[in-house]
């Protein structure tokens, strides 16, 4: 098999990773599985959607109720479940 010049180059990853980079890697599924090191552990990452509703009553300058403003914020939340020799940990 022919390998590209990039495949043959020395790999020097940028470390430490920022929280955004960890989220991208975890969300892509590249962190899932057994991490074999001095303290072996198993990592499983997943993304869940979180919906948050905010209600705010609106009043005129005379104190008359004008209506209600409703905001819905939808965001993605990254959750890592880690199984270590010391037990289970959930990182959110």
C-alpha positions as CSV (number, residue, x, y, z in Angstrom):
1,X,0.0,0.0,0.0
2,X,1.3,3.5,-0.9
3,X,1.5,5.9,2.1
4,X,1.3,9.6,1.7
5,X,4.1,11.9,2.8
6,X,1.8,13.1,5.6
7,X,1.4,9.5,6.9
8,X,5.1,9.1,7.1
9,X,5.8,12.3,8.9
10,X,6.4,12.5,12.7
11,X,3.1,13.0,14.6
12,X,3.2,15.9,17.2
13,X,-0.3,16.5,18.5
14,X,-1.1,19.9,20.0
15,X,-1.5,19.3,23.7
16,X,-3.1,20.1,26.1
17,X,-6.5,20.0,24.3
18,X,-8.9,22.9,24.9
19,X,-12.4,22.0,26.2
20,X,-13.8,22.7,22.7
21,X,-11.4,20.2,21.1
22,X,-12.2,17.6,23.7
23,X,-15.9,18.1,22.9
24,X,-15.3,17.7,19.1
25,X,-13.2,14.5,19.6
26,X,-15.7,13.0,22.1
27,X,-18.7,13.9,19.9
28,X,-17.1,12.2,16.9
29,X,-16.7,9.0,18.9
30,X,-12.9,9.0,18.6
31,X,-12.4,8.8,22.4
32,X,-14.7,5.9,23.0
33,X,-13.1,2.6,24.2
34,X,-10.3,1.3,26.3
35,X,-7.4,3.6,27.1
36,X,-4.5,1.4,27.9
37,X,-2.0,3.2,30.1
38,X,-0.6,3.0,33.7
39,X,-4.1,3.3,35.0
40,X,-6.3,1.7,32.4
41,X,-9.8,3.1,32.0
42,X,-12.8,2.9,29.6
43,X,-14.4,6.0,28.2
44,X,-17.8,6.4,26.5
45,X,-18.8,9.8,25.3
46,X,-22.2,11.0,24.1
47,X,-24.1,14.2,23.3
48,X,-27.6,15.0,24.5
49,X,-29.8,17.9,23.6
50,X,-30.8,20.1,26.4
51,X,-33.9,22.4,26.2
52,X,-34.2,25.3,28.6
53,X,-37.4,27.5,28.7
54,X,-37.3,31.1,30.1
55,X,-40.5,33.1,30.7
56,X,-40.6,36.8,31.3
57,X,-43.6,39.0,31.9
58,X,-43.6,42.4,30.1
59,X,-45.2,45.4,31.6
60,X,-45.8,49.0,30.3
61,X,-44.4,52.0,32.1
62,X,-47.8,52.3,33.8
63,X,-47.6,48.8,35.1
64,X,-50.1,47.2,32.7
65,X,-49.3,43.7,31.7
66,X,-48.4,43.7,28.0
67,X,-47.7,40.0,27.5
68,X,-45.1,37.4,28.1
69,X,-41.8,36.7,26.3
70,X,-40.9,33.0,26.1
71,X,-37.4,32.0,25.1
72,X,-36.4,28.4,24.3
73,X,-32.6,27.7,24.3
74,X,-31.5,24.4,22.8
75,X,-27.9,23.3,23.3
76,X,-25.8,20.2,23.1
77,X,-24.3,18.8,26.2
78,X,-21.3,16.4,26.2
79,X,-21.3,13.6,28.7
80,X,-18.3,11.3,29.3
81,X,-18.7,8.1,31.4
82,X,-15.4,6.8,32.6
83,X,-14.8,3.4,34.2
84,X,-11.6,3.4,36.2
85,X,-10.0,0.9,38.6
86,X,-11.4,3.1,41.3
87,X,-14.9,3.1,40.1
88,X,-17.4,4.8,37.7
89,X,-17.3,8.6,37.1
90,X,-19.6,10.7,35.0
91,X,-18.1,13.9,33.5
92,X,-20.6,16.5,32.3
